Amino acid sequence: QAQLVESGGGLVLAGGSLRLSCAVSGLYFSRRVMGWFRQAPGMEREFVAAIGWSGLTTRYADSVKGRFTISRDNVKMVYLQMNSLKPEDTAVYYCAASTWTTPTSLAANYDRWGQGTQVTVSS
């Protein structure tokens, strides 16, 4: 059974950094586009970043370009390095897996999701 488990969330001051991790099991990981999404209270879930099979192709939301970096290894891990964090980055962050062949920003294109990890940025 597929399982995605996020970790690394927490409380950080504005301008600080966090690194989120997602451990994937039960999937053909090397043939899955992986993505990160986030959802703030009262808001819809929004796309953050996605990475292709090889790790060479990536896609980012405009709001995080230049501050966040998505990466993956060849086994089972996906990462989201978040720098220069802002209070508006506060949200629950979700890892997701897609069967698409290129990084996609649409949540509907992802069929497996983790439980999420809370990120809180204080000003």
TAFEN-V785888 format. One record per residue. N is the residue number from 1. RES is the residue in one small letter. PSI is psi in radians with two decimals (* if undefined). Layout:
n | res | psi
N | RES | PSI
N | RES | PSI
//
This chain:
n | res | psi
1 | q | 2.38
2 | a | 2.45
3 | q | 2.29
4 | l | 2.17
5 | v | 2.00
6 | e | 2.67
7 | s | 2.91
8 | g | -0.08
9 | g | 3.00
10 | g | -2.89
11 | l | 2.29
12 | v | 2.65
13 | l | 2.65
14 | a | 2.40
15 | g | -0.19
16 | g | -3.04
17 | s | 2.67
18 | l | 2.66
19 | r | 2.04
20 | l | 2.52
21 | s | 2.63
22 | c | 2.07
23 | a | 2.20
24 | v | 2.37
25 | s | 2.76
26 | g | 0.22
27 | l | 2.74
28 | y | 1.42
29 | f | -0.73
30 | s | -0.17
31 | r | 0.52
32 | r | 2.22
33 | v | 2.39
34 | m | 2.51
35 | g | 2.83
36 | w | 2.36
37 | f | 2.90
38 | r | 2.72
39 | q | 2.08
40 | a | 2.77
41 | p | 2.27
42 | g | 0.07
43 | m | 2.83
44 | e | 2.73
45 | r | 2.36
46 | e | 2.63
47 | f | 2.46
48 | v | -0.99
49 | a | 2.73
50 | a | 2.72
51 | i | 2.47
52 | g | -3.12
53 | w | -0.83
54 | s | -0.23
55 | g | -0.05
56 | l | -0.40
57 | t | 2.32
58 | t | 2.85
59 | r | 2.43
60 | y | 2.63
61 | a | 2.56
62 | d | -0.57
63 | s | -0.30
64 | v | -0.06
65 | k | 2.34
66 | g | -0.20
67 | r | -0.62
68 | f | 2.59
69 | t | 2.20
70 | i | 2.50
71 | s | 2.92
72 | r | 2.75
73 | d | -3.01
74 | n | 0.07
75 | v | -1.18
76 | k | 0.12
77 | m | 2.47
78 | v | 2.47
79 | y | 2.70
80 | l | 1.85
81 | q | 2.13
82 | m | 2.02
83 | n | 2.87
84 | s | 0.85
85 | l | 2.55
86 | k | 2.73
87 | p | -0.57
88 | e | -0.10
89 | d | -0.10
90 | t | 2.18
91 | a | 2.98
92 | v | 2.24
93 | y | 2.30
94 | y | 2.43
95 | c | 2.49
96 | a | 2.69
97 | a | 2.45
98 | s | 2.63
99 | t | 0.04
100 | w | 2.78
101 | t | -0.16
102 | t | 2.70
103 | p | 2.27
104 | t | 2.54
105 | s | -0.06
106 | l | 2.17
107 | a | -0.56
108 | a | -0.32
109 | n | -0.02
110 | y | 2.30
111 | d | -0.09
112 | r | 2.37
113 | w | 2.61
114 | g | -3.11
115 | q | -0.32
116 | g | 2.71
117 | t | 2.38
118 | q | 2.31
119 | v | 2.17
120 | t | 2.17
121 | v | 2.07
122 | s | 2.58
123 | s | *
//
